[in-house]
Every structure is written in structure tokens, then in C-alpha cells.
Amino acid sequence: MSYRLTMTETPGDGLRRCAAEQLEAARDGLATATDETRAEAVHEARKSLKKTRSLLRLARPVIGGKRFKAANAALRDTGRTLSGTRDADVLMEVVDDLEERYGGDIPPAAFNTLRAGVTRAARPPASGRAEDPIAAAIRQLGAVHQDIADWPVDAATWPIVVDGLARTYARGRADLTGVEEDPAVDARHEWRKRVKDLWYQERLIVDAWEPVLTADAEQAHVLSELLGDDHDLAVLHETIATGRVDAGPQTDSILERIAHRQDELLHDALVLGRRIYAESPRAFAKRVQAYVTVWADTQKTMSAGS
């Protein structure tokens, strides 16, 4: 089944199923990855981990703080295990995008120098970890997957799910205000996390009113991509500015172009964010709960008539 809850199962069963499917897909993708598909498998696995953490946040009231923290930490640590294998690929993509945008202003040799620096920085130290990160992640995923069966989510109800989504929305709206007041890199990164949660969580209940919630989720996705591109540029800027990656004699020009592109992305993100978070959290929760109520009533009518 897909990453979405249904009215033919309880919310608790749906959350448990979705989590299990995501971790199984991540584990299988990593286990069957070849040298050619390794980067994509890591990317998909990290997405599955983020989706699982997002649904876990919906169930926090019934799971309990202690159990939630343990499960969330296990998922977070597995993602970190894979992060090193992905970060270099991301930075390469960022350099490629910069060259495509500003190649007419900066010599190609500068971007080649930058790519070489990113490659060198990505090499593991000679005394690096003994276990391959993908093998370690597969092992960690297996342990977390086994724990899902014991997640105490049976008490989850639709109002609890909607309340969780509303909390995510409220946090994202508050982060938007914070970024408007002080657009620091860390503030933008934290806002991105909440936006991604909103995207994933809206996808979980998309069947409540598919045309509307699909559109809502897609706009949250677009916003998360804008903020993600901004974050990747911030990482590249820091690696250059701190000397970890050599950009050669065009360093200042490249840093200027990075800052310019970040300004563009932030502008677009704020415009879209103000639209996505235009409602008050209370109005948002009321609207979504109405969708879920109609969805449940429709399912009952269909079941009675079958």
C-alpha cells in the first residue's frame, strides 16, 4: 500500500503499517543497491526515514514522550549514518547548478577546482569506520523495524491525528514568522524541517479530500525544495568560507553568487510560505477535521450499502 492512511483500518494500524512499509523499502533498496544505484538508494532511504519520523510525530501523544524520543533518535541516527554518502553528491549538484546559472560570469576552471575540492573533502579518513555505512544502516533499519510492532499506537484516533497535523502547521507558521524577523541560516533550516513534516503528514491523510490536500501537500513540497536548495548552498558557502574546500582565485566571486542565489530562494520561500500558512492554526485544524469527518461518514455509508 502507499504512504497514506485509510478508513478501512484504524489510525494506529495505518501508522504502524506505513512506518513498516517505509523502513522495509529503505532496507530493501539499500540491500540491492549496485555501485550505479547506490546514491539513489541512499537518497530514497533517507526520504523514507524522514517520512517515518513525520508520522511518528503524529502518534507522539499515544506513544508517550520516552518511547517517542527513543524511536525518533534511532531513526535520526540511521539517517546520519547515511548522510556522509549523500552530502558529497548534493554538493556536486549544487556546484553544477551554480555553473549553469553563472557560468557566463565565472570561468569553467573555477567550478572544476571547486568540484575537485568537494571530492577531496568527501574522502573518508584512512582510519575511518570499519563498517560500511550502508551495511550499518541496513542493520539499524532492521532493529527499528522490529520495534514498530511494539509501538503503542492502538489508542490513536482521527482527532489525535488531526491535532498532530495542526501542531506541525502551527510550528511551521511560527518558524515562518521567525525567519521573517531574523532569516539566519539555522532558522531557515529549522523551518524547512517543519515544512517537510507538513508535506509528509498531509500526504498521509490525502484521501480525506484528495484534490485539495494533494495540492496543499504539493505546495509544501515546493516550499521544502526552495528551503532545501537554500540549505545546500549554505553548506557549500560554509565549506568554502572556512577553507575546507578550495575554490581557487575565484573564491570571492563564487561566494557572492551563492549569496545572491540564496537571496532569490529566500524571497520565493517567504512568498510561498505566507500563502501556505495564511490560515490560523485553529482555522487550519477545523478545516482538516471537517474533511476527515466527511471522509469517515462517506466510508460508513459505503460500508453500510455493501
C-alpha positions in Angstrom: 0.0 0.0 0.0 1.1 3.6 -0.4 2.1 6.2 2.2 -1.4 7.2 3.2 -3.9 6.3 5.9 -7.2 4.7 5.1 -10.7 4.5 6.6 -10.6 0.7 6.3 -8.1 0.4 9.2 -7.7 2.2 12.5 -5.3 5.2 12.6 -3.0 3.2 14.8 -2.8 0.3 12.4 -2.3 2.7 9.5 0.5 4.5 11.2 2.2 1.2 12.0 1.7 -0.1 8.5 3.1 3.0 6.9 6.1 3.0 9.1 6.9 -0.6 8.4 6.5 -0.2 4.7 8.8 2.8 4.6 11.6 1.0 6.6 11.2 -2.2 4.5 11.5 -0.2 1.3 14.6 1.6 2.7 16.3 -1.6 3.8 15.5 -3.5 0.6 16.7 -0.6 -1.6 20.0 -0.4 0.2 20.5 -4.1 0.3 20.0 -4.4 -3.5 21.9 -1.3 -4.5 24.7 -1.5 -7.0 27.6 0.9 -7.5 25.5 2.7 -10.1 22.3 2.9 -8.0 24.0 3.4 -4.6 23.5 7.2 -4.5 19.8 6.9 -5.4 19.2 4.1 -2.9 20.7 6.3 -0.1 18.6 9.2 -1.2 15.4 7.2 -1.2 16.3 5.6 2.2 16.8 9.0 3.8 13.4 10.1 2.4 11.8 7.0 3.9 13.4 7.7 7.3 12.1 11.3 7.2 8.6 10.2 6.3 8.7 7.7 9.2 9.8 10.3 11.6 7.0 12.6 10.4 4.3 10.0 11.0 5.8 9.2 14.4 5.3 12.8 15.4 1.6 12.4 14.8 1.5 9.5 17.1 3.5 11.1 19.9 0.5 11.7 22.3 -0.3 8.0 22.4 3.3 6.6 22.1 4.5 8.8 25.0 7.5 11.0 25.3 10.0 8.4 26.4 9.1 5.9 23.7 8.9 8.6 21.0 12.3 10.0 21.8 13.9 6.6 21.6 12.3 5.7 18.3 13.0 9.2 16.8 16.6 9.0 17.9 17.0 5.6 16.3 15.6 6.9 13.0 17.7 10.1 13.2 20.9 8.1 13.9 20.2 5.8 10.9 19.8 8.8 8.7 23.1 10.3 9.9 24.8 7.0 9.2 23.9 7.5 5.5 24.4 11.3 5.4 28.1 11.2 4.5 27.4 9.1 1.4 24.9 11.6 0.2 26.4 15.0 1.2 29.2 15.0 -1.4 26.7 14.1 -4.2 24.4 17.0 -3.1 27.3 19.5 -3.1 28.3 18.4 -6.6 24.7 19.0 -7.7 24.9 22.5 -6.2 28.2 23.3 -8.0 26.6 22.1 -11.3 23.6 24.4 -10.7 25.9 27.3 -9.9 27.8 26.8 -13.1 24.7 26.5 -15.1 23.4 29.8 -13.7 26.6 31.8 -13.5 29.0 30.1 -15.9 29.0 33.1 -18.2 30.4 35.3 -15.3 32.9 32.8 -13.8 35.5 30.7 -15.8 34.8 27.0 -16.0 38.1 26.3 -14.4 36.8 27.8 -11.1 34.0 25.3 -11.0 36.3 22.4 -11.8 38.6 23.5 -9.0 35.5 23.6 -6.7 34.4 20.1 -7.7 37.9 18.7 -7.1 37.8 20.3 -3.6 34.4 18.7 -2.8 35.7 15.3 -3.9 38.8 15.5 -1.7 36.7 16.7 1.3 34.4 13.7 0.8 37.1 11.1 1.1 36.9 9.2 4.4 40.0 9.3 6.6 42.4 6.4 6.5 41.3 5.3 9.9 37.6 5.6 9.1 34.8 3.5 10.4 35.3 -0.2 10.0 31.7 -0.9 8.9 30.4 0.3 5.5 27.7 3.0 6.1 25.1 1.2 4.0 25.7 -2.1 5.9 25.4 -0.2 9.2 22.2 1.5 8.1 20.7 -1.9 7.0 21.5 -3.3 10.4 20.0 -0.2 12.2 16.9 -0.3 10.0 16.3 -4.0 10.9 16.4 -3.1 14.6 14.0 -0.2 14.3 11.6 -2.2 12.1 11.4 -4.9 14.7 10.4 -2.3 17.3 7.5 -1.0 15.2 5.3 -3.9 16.2 5.6 -2.8 19.8 4.7 0.8 19.2 1.7 1.6 21.4 -0.3 3.4 18.8 -3.6 1.5 19.2 -5.1 4.4 21.0 -4.6 6.8 18.1 -7.8 8.3 16.8 -8.6 10.6 13.9 -8.8 13.7 16.2 -5.4 12.9 17.5 -4.0 12.6 14.0 -5.6 15.9 13.0 -4.3 17.6 16.2 -0.8 16.4 15.4 -1.0 17.8 11.9 -2.3 21.1 13.3 0.7 21.2 15.7 3.0 20.7 12.8 1.2 23.5 10.9 1.4 25.8 13.9 5.1 25.2 14.4 5.8 25.9 10.7 3.8 29.1 10.9 5.7 30.2 13.9 9.0 29.4 12.2 7.9 31.5 9.2 7.4 34.5 11.5 10.8 33.8 13.0 12.5 33.7 9.6 10.8 36.9 8.6 12.2 38.6 11.7 15.7 37.1 11.5 16.5 35.0 8.4 19.5 33.3 9.9 20.7 30.0 8.3 19.7 27.9 11.3 16.3 29.5 11.5 15.7 28.7 7.8 16.9 25.1 8.3 14.5 24.6 11.2 11.6 26.0 9.3 12.4 23.6 6.5 12.1 20.6 8.8 8.6 21.6 9.8 7.6 22.3 6.2 8.7 18.8 5.3 6.7 17.4 8.2 3.7 19.2 6.9 4.2 17.8 3.4 4.5 14.2 4.6 1.7 14.4 7.1 -0.7 15.9 4.6 0.1 13.1 2.3 -0.9 10.6 5.0 -4.5 11.9 5.1 -4.8 12.9 1.4 -7.8 10.6 0.9 -9.9 12.9 3.2 -10.2 15.2 0.2 -7.7 14.3 -2.4 -7.9 17.2 -4.9 -7.4 19.8 -2.1 -5.0 18.0 0.2 -2.9 16.8 -2.8 -2.5 20.5 -3.8 -1.7 21.6 -0.3 0.9 18.9 0.1 2.5 19.7 -3.2 2.9 23.4 -2.3 4.5 22.3 1.0 6.8 20.1 -1.1 7.7 23.1 -3.4 8.5 25.2 -0.3 10.6 22.5 1.2 12.6 22.3 -2.1 13.2 26.0 -2.1 14.5 25.8 1.5 16.4 22.7 0.8 18.3 24.4 -2.1 19.0 27.3 0.2 20.4 25.0 2.9 22.6 23.1 0.4 24.0 26.5 -0.8 24.6 27.5 2.9 26.6 24.2 3.4 28.7 24.9 0.3 29.2 28.5 1.4 30.5 27.4 4.8 32.8 24.7 3.4 34.4 27.3 1.1 34.5 30.2 3.6 36.1 28.0 6.3 38.7 26.7 3.9 37.6 23.1 3.9 37.1 23.2 0.1 39.4 25.2 -2.2 37.6 27.4 -4.8 40.8 28.9 -6.2 41.2 32.6 -7.2 37.5 33.0 -7.9 36.5 32.3 -4.3 35.0 35.7 -3.7 33.1 35.7 -6.9 31.6 32.3 -6.2 30.7 33.2 -2.6 28.9 36.3 -4.0 26.9 34.2 -6.5 26.0 31.8 -3.7 24.7 34.6 -1.5 22.8 36.1 -4.5 21.1 32.8 -5.2 20.2 32.3 -1.5 18.5 35.8 -1.5 16.4 34.7 -4.5 15.4 31.5 -2.9 14.6 33.1 0.4 12.3 35.7 -1.3 10.4 32.9 -3.2 10.2 30.8 0.0 8.7 33.7 2.0 6.1 34.5 -0.6 5.0 30.9 -0.9 5.2 30.4 2.9 2.8 33.3 3.6 0.3 31.6 1.3 0.7 28.1 2.8 0.4 29.5 6.3 -2.3 32.1 5.6 -4.8 30.4 8.0 -4.6 30.5 11.7 -3.7 27.1 13.2 -7.2 26.9 14.7 -8.8 27.5 11.3 -6.5 25.0 9.6 -7.3 22.3 12.2 -11.1 23.0 11.8 -10.9 22.7 8.1 -8.9 19.5 8.1 -11.1 17.9 10.7 -14.2 18.7 8.6 -12.5 16.9 5.7 -11.8 13.9 7.8 -15.3 13.8 9.3 -16.9 13.8 5.8 -14.4 11.1 4.8 -15.4 8.9 7.7 -19.1 9.5 7.1 -18.8 8.6 3.5 -16.9 5.4 4.3 -19.6 4.4 6.8 -22.3 5.0 4.1 -20.4 2.9 1.6 -19.8 0.1 4.1 -23.5 0.1 5.0 -24.5 -0.2 1.4 -22.2 -3.0 0.5 
